[in-house]
């Protein structure tokens, strides 16, 4: 990992807390792709704990930073980044020395602050031993005990030597898997000023109850808002409320120059490496293809992963108008106005843009067979594209939009909509099992029925969002593993490891290995539960999976080494979740891109200079009418196109004094230095 | 005496798109009067000998640009030169594109084209109209063109950003209108946004030669636009005709869409079937520039064969030439910047020979299919059938006697165009038109071309061509969506308070480029009228929140959530 990082100049500028826990050690891991084993993962179990502890402390920095901001609003951000930069500048040649110096620096600075955090000491002393379980990673499964201390996995193996007084958890041969990572939640995405009923507290509680120990939430600023401020708002709220670790994607509501600076700051200093752009929501979030191209190019330079909400907003707007015109106002208008083709088309276009820019593309919410097939085909051709089906598209279908019960129908409203084709979930599971789709999200965004009812007379006003954060892992197990489509390792891959790799959390998250975070789930493949809104953690009155049975579920969930869920009981503590910063240029997404950059170097043909006759172009008045795409686009900050370098906007009206002299380009090189070339021999 | 000679064509094998048979043809007044053996004809009739040769319907070239200027430059070959070359190659009808500059009248441009062609063209012609800026104000002109002027096909550009490019919304609206009027939507399918960005990038890299053209117009960019155009056509239930299919993947997208039942047609062109894009890297600037067209010829050398095979199996339907000739001096306007090179290749003359040589002579296609892709399909799609595209009693006497054994070598020295460069230079093609009869008159015989300027007639075309619109009509009936009849939702409604700033929750209110569309029926509760600041009734909740708390007829049980 680190040897690749080294190729990037930016590495030197990385703040302390962006340096991962593993990269500084002598036994570095290398990733060899999704399905291959990780070399050396289980060999040397003796680890320089100190070294990791350092990384740990360092990585807690941003959160302490934001706490500090809460208390002390006088000097908001300046401390963390400047400190970080200073320390990385001080870095000495030896990596370990550097790490130590960082440790000293940060521990001296942080020490007093840590004392003020009541929970800080609480979990650090927690020592746990999970005995007799079968550890399941994405590459292999094996029987081993897992010893946990300070919220980290310290040892994995048989017959471990552990200190006395350790709490022992008997796994009794059950599966011990890395905690799930839900890469798509919207716990704070407001709609017309109303907040989802599941905030960071409710939402992460539900996540933990389902075996998910980390979420990546979408920061959703409105057009015109500052991304940075929105990010800080989200981080602040999550720091106060989240019960599990979290990270953040930032949605880019519009594209302009200001956004660029903020993006750079977010990537370099704030630990964000993924940004969402929209191809739908015309006149609100939608970007034109030109803007997408620019955004992709820019995000690629930063080393971020581009998330795309792929639907053709133009077509949707037209269809919505048509359908409202026909008098259809109920939730069935939602899928009618967003047919499958509209999703597949946008996916195709997003991939084309990604290929042209040579930038990794991540399609959020793959809801239909044709969209998934489009991704599959592109991957066959070598595109770096990832697809994320969500709980809802894997477990249910869009037939419910036609329910007679308005509240029920409205509960399913999300974009892209669930496909009315009932074979969709099965198809998506198949692609997930064979690796054509990589990550399972939930897109959890819960609105109450009364909030949904804002659109009771107009389906376009129904706030979009469904539940699924709690049911996510269960349904993947039930519909894919229990059906024999997928094995347990692939299950771990799609629910946790792949996400960790794509978003650069690996191996801290998404793996049970020495040095990784102790986010661990003991999974019971045989437990059966019936989903109902009455028993769910989410605050929504309606559960779209109501009445469905789901096999497989967590027995025990550890987050940061603490038992937060055991036998149906949650012990989650509000505010214990930490912000997990993520570095740019995740290997998993960017290695191929980097190589292609080198290969793809374009070269012109070296020719003699064309010296034949050149037709005289009458200076036509230049065409300045704005294009329709520019007109509808929310931004007007596009740089002027560079084309037509010969002509300037400067023109003189009427006859000019030199009208009789032909334009210069016409005969500039009649007798070029070095003699005439034979360019114009046409035979 | 506009009407042609009296002719009898003897001894040939008549080849239509459905069958071949031996018969003689008697032609009078420019139409086919009799077909059969041992015809009884008046005396003094000229006899055309077709023994051992094929008698086929004259070719229809569905895509030419003989009059549309680019960057102020007029094509080097106009209606006269162009149709003359067409006739010499066996094409007796051309369909030219009327390029309407943005903001000008469709009808004016149409009349201008028609006048020019009537004065100059030597063969029959029809016209497509290219719409470069769609707005709803064009509806009336469209209606006139379709109902009174005999135009049933309109081209839209997805490329040429900030010039001709249409947005997806515009395409959807235009397609919907065309469907209602019974016309065919044609698209120039390339993603103009991406091309524009790539062009900028390449110019910055210092790549200014014609190779920059093909690099910036990559295959994917074409494929993407074809896919999108098909999606839009599907949504608006409008038949779609993709002009200039130049790459394998674009052709595949069309083939797949057809397999799914889409009403979509694809048109490969002479250049795409006969040569490839490797010439863009030619050291000779003039040669490289001669190949510049959009979408560009594909650098993949297996493309021509692939397109030919799709043409043979019916996945692509029509071959045209996309003829647009610009002299080397005209092309040299872009000698320092490839984006300024006027786009266009020749092919109007070579079209039929190329198809014969590449498809029939190689055994991919039979002679009937050859007639279909060079003539009949175009006639059917564009409502000229059976007047054109078939040898039958009552059809126009546009007849070609085709000699499959003869070959010819293409050269700029011998072709009938003004162009100095022929992109097929040196290639040898089997299959040559030995006699060409247009409007009942023999125009090519014994290698001599004898055309009359201005003898071409305008062929008006009716709306709702059957081959295209039968399915569309049936689907329009099927596709009506129905709402679900529900009781009124009578549960609590969340109060939306902060309506001051974030007014557009509805995605369309602000933007569609045509002002008329703002009056869509959506969101009837809200008006654009707002008051700033605190209002006297701020404390009263919005009305919609409590309207149906006690609806007439009693409460329904809508909100039982279990």
Interface residues (C-beta under 8 A of the other chain):
Chain A: X191 X192 X193 X194 X222 X280 X281 X282 X283 X284 X286 X288 X289 X290 X292 X293 X294 X297 X312 X313 X314 X315 X316 X317 X318 X319 X320 X321 X323 X324 X325 X326 X327 X328 X329 X330 X332 X333 X336 X339 X341 X342 X344 X345 X348 X349 X352 X353 X355 X356 X402 X403 X404 X405 X406 X407 X408 X409 X448 X449 X450 X451 X453 X454 X456 X457 X458 X460 X461 X533 X541 X542 X546 X602 X603 X604 X605 X607 X608 X610 X612 X613 X614 X615 X617 X618 X620 X623 X625 X626 X627 X628 X629 X630 X631 X632 X641 X642 X643 X644 X645 X646 X665 X679 X680 X681 X682
Chain B: X71 X72 X73 X102 X103 X133 X134 X161 X162 X163 X165 X166 X167 X168 X169 X170 X172 X173 X191 X193 X194 X196 X197 X198 X199 X200 X202 X203 X204 X205 X206 X207 X208 X209 X211 X212 X215 X218 X220 X221 X223 X224 X227 X228 X231 X232 X234 X235 X236 X281 X282 X283 X284 X285 X286 X287 X288 X327 X328 X329 X330 X332 X333 X335 X336 X337 X339 X340 X412 X420 X421 X480 X481 X482 X483 X484 X486 X487 X488 X489 X491 X492 X493 X494 X496 X497 X498 X499 X502 X504 X505 X506 X507 X508 X509 X510 X511 X512 X513 X517 X520 X521 X522 X523 X524 X525 X544 X558 X559 X560 X561 X562
